[in-house]
Amino acid sequence: MTRRARLRPHVTTVATDDGLVLLDERRGRYWQLNTTAAAILEHLARGSDPRTTAEHLVSRYGIAREQAESDIHAFLDRLHSAGLLDPDYRTTG
């Protein structure tokens, strides 16, 4: 069973023309996600795992699979570090 990535309850999202804005309501901080980061978050929130999400990036942007997987894990690490992502959502790799 694939777990869906979920933002913490105190994080509000607003779609923009060029991505997504996250608001941490506890700290009053904003994060601007570009379209690629927003697509990663959307795929993971729908239940895709990082490997499947990387395949989407490879197909869409023509980047190397290893780079896509590395970027996804770095992005998830940043969301976790900022306290934006549900702490129960963990990936391997």
C-alpha positions as CSV (number, residue, x, y, z in Angstrom):
1,M,0.0,0.0,0.0
2,T,1.4,3.4,-1.0
3,R,1.2,6.2,1.6
4,R,0.1,9.6,0.4
5,A,2.3,12.5,1.3
6,R,0.3,15.0,3.4
7,L,1.1,18.5,4.6
8,R,0.6,19.2,8.3
9,P,-2.8,20.6,9.3
10,H,-1.3,24.1,10.0
11,V,-0.1,24.4,6.4
12,T,-2.3,26.1,3.9
13,T,-1.8,26.0,0.1
14,V,-2.7,28.3,-2.7
15,A,-2.2,27.5,-6.3
16,T,-0.6,30.2,-8.5
17,D,0.1,30.5,-12.2
18,D,3.7,29.4,-11.7
19,G,3.4,26.8,-8.9
20,L,2.1,26.7,-5.3
21,V,2.5,28.8,-2.2
22,L,2.6,27.1,1.2
23,L,1.8,29.0,4.4
24,D,3.0,27.7,7.7
25,E,0.2,29.3,9.8
26,R,2.1,28.6,13.1
27,R,5.2,30.5,12.1
28,G,3.7,32.9,9.5
29,R,6.2,31.8,6.9
30,Y,5.6,31.3,3.2
31,W,7.2,28.9,0.7
32,Q,6.9,29.5,-3.0
33,L,7.1,26.2,-5.0
34,N,7.8,26.4,-8.7
35,T,5.7,24.2,-11.1
36,T,8.1,21.3,-10.8
37,A,8.0,21.2,-7.0
38,A,4.2,21.7,-7.1
39,A,4.0,18.7,-9.5
40,I,6.2,16.6,-7.2
41,L,4.0,17.4,-4.2
42,E,0.8,16.7,-6.2
43,H,2.0,13.3,-7.4
44,L,3.1,12.3,-3.9
45,A,-0.1,13.5,-2.4
46,R,-2.1,11.3,-4.8
47,G,-0.2,8.3,-3.6
48,S,2.7,8.0,-6.1
49,D,6.0,6.9,-4.6
50,P,9.2,8.9,-5.3
51,R,10.3,6.4,-8.0
52,T,7.1,6.8,-10.0
53,T,7.2,10.5,-9.4
54,A,10.7,10.6,-10.8
55,E,9.6,8.7,-13.9
56,H,7.1,11.6,-14.5
57,L,9.9,14.2,-14.2
58,V,12.1,12.2,-16.5
59,S,9.3,11.9,-19.1
60,R,8.2,15.6,-18.8
61,Y,11.6,17.3,-18.5
62,G,14.1,14.9,-20.0
63,I,16.3,14.8,-16.9
64,A,18.3,11.8,-15.7
65,R,16.4,9.4,-13.4
66,E,19.1,9.6,-10.7
67,Q,18.9,13.4,-10.7
68,A,15.1,13.3,-10.5
69,E,15.1,10.9,-7.6
70,S,17.8,12.9,-5.8
71,D,15.9,16.1,-6.2
72,I,12.6,14.6,-4.9
73,H,14.3,13.2,-1.8
74,A,16.0,16.6,-1.2
75,F,12.7,18.4,-1.6
76,L,11.0,16.0,0.9
77,D,13.9,16.5,3.3
78,R,13.4,20.2,3.2
79,L,9.6,19.9,3.7
80,H,10.3,17.7,6.7
81,S,13.0,20.0,8.1
82,A,10.6,23.0,7.8
83,G,7.9,21.1,9.7
84,L,5.5,21.2,6.7
85,L,5.1,17.5,5.9
86,D,3.4,15.0,8.0
87,P,6.2,13.4,10.1
88,D,4.7,9.9,9.6
89,Y,5.3,10.2,5.8
90,R,8.8,8.7,5.2
91,T,10.4,7.3,2.1
92,T,13.4,5.2,1.6
93,G,16.3,5.7,-0.7
